[in-house]
Amino acid sequence: MSLIDTIKNRYSVRSYLDKEVENEKLMQILEAGQYAPSAVNFQSWHFIVIREKENHDKFSAIYHRDWFNKAPIYIVICADHNKSWKRAEDGKDHADIDAAITTDHMTLQATDLGLGTCWVCNFDVQKCRDYFMLPDHIEPIAILSLGYPDHEKQPAKKRNSVDEIVHWEKF
Ligand SMILES: Cc1cc2nc3c(=O)[nH]c(=O)nc-3n(C[C@H](O)[C@H](O)[C@H](O)COP(=O)(O)O)c2cc1C
């Protein structure tokens, strides 16, 4: 698949087949995250993988959706605020940006391998913190559900036109 095809084929998968994800594919997805760029190359992220049945069922309570509960794997992308770059001029913490890029790398690698993901940010952050006993400087930013997609439930893509979003030479 060409890169643009992978980008266009990725969608938020909210329906998964009851099919196990091969460990090799999972490792490739994590590797895609590992190779993401980050501000000053500080790599301010941690990935927590949940795939054991017992942990899966307990963890899925942090986001109450039937489809989420049925996803075979979760990858929790955490920002490490002790590692992330803060811009000297205004103190802006780039942890969220680093986390977003690495998460997106993983979604694209998953698509390329025939797998599906959905970003989830609307989860119960405190429950997530408590579940993993995260220290204050580690912030759970996003959860990726991961598994083989049931393409029958694929929604139509909605995107603004290039004309609406691209500004040439001036805003
Ligand atoms: C930062 C971010 C947070 C998101 N949070 C959620 C979420 O909590 N629950 C959910 O079902 N989808 C979530 N999504 C998925 C978006 O709804 C989805 O990407 C958007 O509607 C575009 O659809 P597509 O991914 O199928 O192209 C999130 C996406 C992003 C990028």
The ligand as a Tripos MOL2 file, in Angstrom:
@<TRIPOS>MOLECULE
LIG
   31    33     1     0     0
SMALL
NO_CHARGES

@<TRIPOS>ATOM
      1 C1         -7.3530   13.3880   19.6070 C.3       1 LIG1
      2 C2         -8.4790   12.4740   19.2230 C.ar      1 LIG1
      3 C3         -9.3700   12.0530   20.2010 C.ar      1 LIG1
      4 C4        -10.3990   11.1600   19.8760 C.ar      1 LIG1
      5 N1        -11.2010   10.6620   20.8870 N.ar      1 LIG1
      6 C5        -12.1590    9.7720   20.5700 C.ar      1 LIG1
      7 C6        -12.9520    9.1790   21.5980 C.ar      1 LIG1
      8 O1        -12.7960    9.4350   22.7880 O.2       1 LIG1
      9 N2        -13.9100    8.2890   21.2280 N.ar      1 LIG1
     10 C7        -14.1070    7.9230   19.9150 C.ar      1 LIG1
     11 O2        -14.9800    7.0870   19.6520 O.2       1 LIG1
     12 N3        -13.3640    8.4810   18.9200 N.ar      1 LIG1
     13 C8        -12.4010    9.3730   19.2050 C.ar      1 LIG1
     14 N4        -11.6090    9.8970   18.2130 N.ar      1 LIG1
     15 C9        -11.8370    9.5020   16.8180 C.3       1 LIG1
     16 C10       -12.4570   10.6440   15.9860 C.3       1 LIG1
     17 O3        -13.8170   10.7450   16.2890 O.3       1 LIG1
     18 C11       -12.2150   10.3680   14.5030 C.3       1 LIG1
     19 O4        -10.8290   10.3480   14.2360 O.3       1 LIG1
     20 C12       -12.8690   11.4100   13.5910 C.3       1 LIG1
     21 O5        -14.2700   11.3680   13.7170 O.3       1 LIG1
     22 C13       -12.5160   11.1760   12.1140 C.3       1 LIG1
     23 O6        -12.9140    9.8940   11.6990 O.3       1 LIG1
     24 P1        -11.8680    8.8220   11.1570 P.3       1 LIG1
     25 O7        -10.8350    8.5810   12.2250 O.co2     1 LIG1
     26 O8        -12.6900    7.5940   10.9070 O.co2     1 LIG1
     27 O9        -11.2520    9.3620    9.9170 O.co2     1 LIG1
     28 C14       -10.5800   10.7620   18.5170 C.ar      1 LIG1
     29 C15        -9.6730   11.1970   17.5600 C.ar      1 LIG1
     30 C16        -8.6230   12.0130   17.8970 C.ar      1 LIG1
     31 C17        -7.6240   12.4100   16.8480 C.3       1 LIG1
@<TRIPOS>BOND
     1     1     2 1
     2     2     3 ar
     3     2    30 ar
     4     3     4 ar
     5     4     5 ar
     6     4    28 ar
     7     5     6 ar
     8     6     7 ar
     9     6    13 1
    10     7     8 2
    11     7     9 ar
    12     9    10 ar
    13    10    11 2
    14    10    12 ar
    15    12    13 ar
    16    13    14 ar
    17    14    15 1
    18    14    28 ar
    19    15    16 1
    20    16    17 1
    21    16    18 1
    22    18    19 1
    23    18    20 1
    24    20    21 1
    25    20    22 1
    26    22    23 1
    27    23    24 1
    28    24    25 2
    29    24    26 1
    30    24    27 1
    31    28    29 ar
    32    29    30 ar
    33    30    31 1
@<TRIPOS>SUBSTRUCTURE
     1 LIG1         1 GROUP 0 **** ****
